[in-house]
Amino acid sequence: MTVSMIDPDECWTAVLGRDRAFDGRFVTGVLSTGIYCRPSCAARHPRRENVRFFADGAAARGAGLRPCKRCLPDDVSRDERAVMGAIAAIRAAEQPLALAALAAETGYSTTHFQRVFTRHTGLSPAAYARALMAERAAQALTEERRVTDAVYAAGYSGPSRFYAANEGRLGMTPSAWANGGRGVTIRWAVVPTTLGDMLVAATDKGVCRLSFGEGRAALEARFPNAELVAGGAEFARLLDEVIRAVETPGDFAHIPLDVKGTAFQEAVWRELRRIPAGETRSYAELAAAAGNPGAVRAAGSANGANNVAVLIPCHRVIRSDGSLGGYAYGLEVKRALLQREGALDDDLL
């Protein structure tokens, strides 16, 4: 049967972000190809209308789908099962759970369990619980008439804890990334650049998508419920700023963004925006800057989940050995961006 424990919109957001924290909680069935994948699968995202979500591989196979050979959704390790169980317990609990209690359920020591959980999700169990409460708080604020009701609905013990935990986040809840953009107008255009055709899309809050080689179909897949409108005078001014940022290296931190990710992904994206043009960082350095030195793989996943190329400069992250690593739009685009910023050694040109 299809998945019922979480909302399909939440599943789709996890898929778009390739969020490893959701691996094991559901699988993504792609009806057009007849396969099912982990939420974190690195394969190209399908169109939203071709996707169905299933509780597990057995349910997907019952619907006639076969497992993806790239992400191996049925190959679950003991560590993954431990993390999946802990995530389920954290989400079901009304109050934060002690690390010792979570570790005891897995048979791991508290130190080893914390290390496994952080490596898998990019967050410690306590940080994951806080991020979950923040997400529930944002949702509750849209549903409850009074802030006080939202505070307790989200699981906080009182208003002081709520405001302390959400300082700097309230009022910044992204609009386009909720419910597939339902009720949101997204203005967009595809423009030629020296790097190829570039898709730029923005809400009233800021740029929500910047990519190369994509068009309206890709935008519809990410925001199936949004109203897509081509152009507009205000958007044209923003578009000019974005084109300049792509064609001419410099400071483009003033360009507003409308993005959403997990707490760790957003921490990674903030650090990416702090890397000056002409400089690079390794994945290990990025993980450390984001506050989790041991979460190198998670930092790489967060880097790859970036929906706003160039403006969140994930192209400035390379491997520790100095090689370029990967890039969603191809190494030629990554090489060209770094070359024009003067960030490449001669042997990588």
LINHUQUI-V192528 format. One line per field, one symbol per residue. ss: DSSP state (H for helix, E for strand, - for the rest). phi: phi as a letter, one per 20 degrees, with the letter a starting at -180 (. if undefined). A space follows every 50 residues. Layout:
ss->???
phi->???
This chain:
ss->-E-----HHHHHHHHH---HHHE--EEEEE----EEE----------HHH EEEE--HHHHHH---EE----------HHHHHHHHHHHHHHH------HH HHHHHH---HHHHHHHHHHHH---HHHHHHHHHHHHHHHHHHH---HHHH HHH-----HHHHHHH-------------HHH---EEEEEEEEE--EEEEE EE----EEEEEE---HHHHHHH----EEEE--HHHHHHHHHHHHHHH--- ------E-----HHHHHHHHHHH-------EEHHHHHHH------HHHHH HHHH---E-----HHHEE------------HHHHHHHHHHH----HHH-
phi->.ffcfcfgffffffffeleffegneacdedffdmcccfgegefgfffgfe dcdcfaffffffenedffeedlfeedeffffffffffffffefecgefgf fffffeneffffffffffffdncfgffffffffffffffffedefdfgff gffeoffagffffffdgndfndffefeelmngndedebadcfcfdofcec cbefeqfdbcbdmdbggffffecfdeeecfmofffffffgffffffecgr ecffffcccbbfgfgffffffffeffgncccefffffffeocgeefffff ffffefecfmfdfffedcffenffmdagdnffffffffffemddfgfdf
